[in-house]
Each structure stands twice: as C-alpha cells, then as structure tokens.
Amino acid sequence: MRIALSLALVAVLAAACSKKEEAAKAPEAAAPAAPAAPALAAADLEGPKPGKWKMTTNLSAAPKPVTVETCVAQTSFKDMDAAKQQAGVTCSEQSYRREGADIVGHSVCTIQGGMKVITDSRISGDFTSRYTIDAKTVMDPAPTPAMKETTMKVTAERIGDC
C-alpha cells in the first residue's frame, strides 16, 4: 500500500513540473518531417479544478485498486514544484508535450534512498471533471522484483465541492 501510494506520488509529481525539452536535429539528407510538438513548461499546465475529487489508482504490482476522496484547493502544477523538492525527488530529465488533447511525459528522477525512477506517462481528459494518468515506471533498484517495471492508471473524477 505504501509503495503504491509512493508510486502515485511520483507519477503526479512527475507531471507537476517540467523543463524545456531540446529540439531533435534531423539529418540533412532526411525528408522534412512534421514539426515536433513544443515542450510544455509547468506554467502551461493547469491544475485540477478545486473541489472534491475521487481518485482510483490501479497498479500492476498491487492486488486491487486503491480509491481515495480528497479535497483539492486552488493549485497549479507550477506550485507543486516545491512539494516535489520537499519529497526528496531530484529529476535529471523531465519533458512534457501535447499530443492532440493529451499530455505525454517522460521523466528520470531519483528519490530518497537512491532509487532511480523512469516514468513515461500520458494524461487524458480535462482537469475540470475527469482525467486519467496512464504511466509505465521502471525502478532501479526495485523494492521487489515484481516492481522493477510497473504500470499504473489513475482515474480522477470531480465529485463536487468540498
């Protein structure tokens, strides 16, 4: 349970802030490609609408989903950068871009104790009523062999005011 919540925290915090991603250089001989989606900065990402949210987390390494209800105050992903720092998370890579209506992310972070966590995620939906986060995480060293590579889906639904 604690590990599942830690992974959920890492996934949410990974989505919380980002750095500019460098543009890839194409070989001169290659045909022109479609322009890459621009990287998103934390300030470009709106946080969930304030209110009461029901969050269900399905983790591949956990026997059953975990559902919690929580009140979310006025927040932005930019504001969550401080929470990431306090949680002892240091990221060497973080990039986010839009793909249609979705936000696609990649992060490489180290958490307290020296565990390296690589996360690839996709956020779908909107932050006013319902969104999902699908993430694949690789941990080294993993807390258990079953947790070396995990998948997680977080479904968040706004259920009213607090």
Order of alpha helices (4+ residues) and beta strands (2+ residues): alpha-beta-beta-alpha-beta-beta-beta-beta-beta
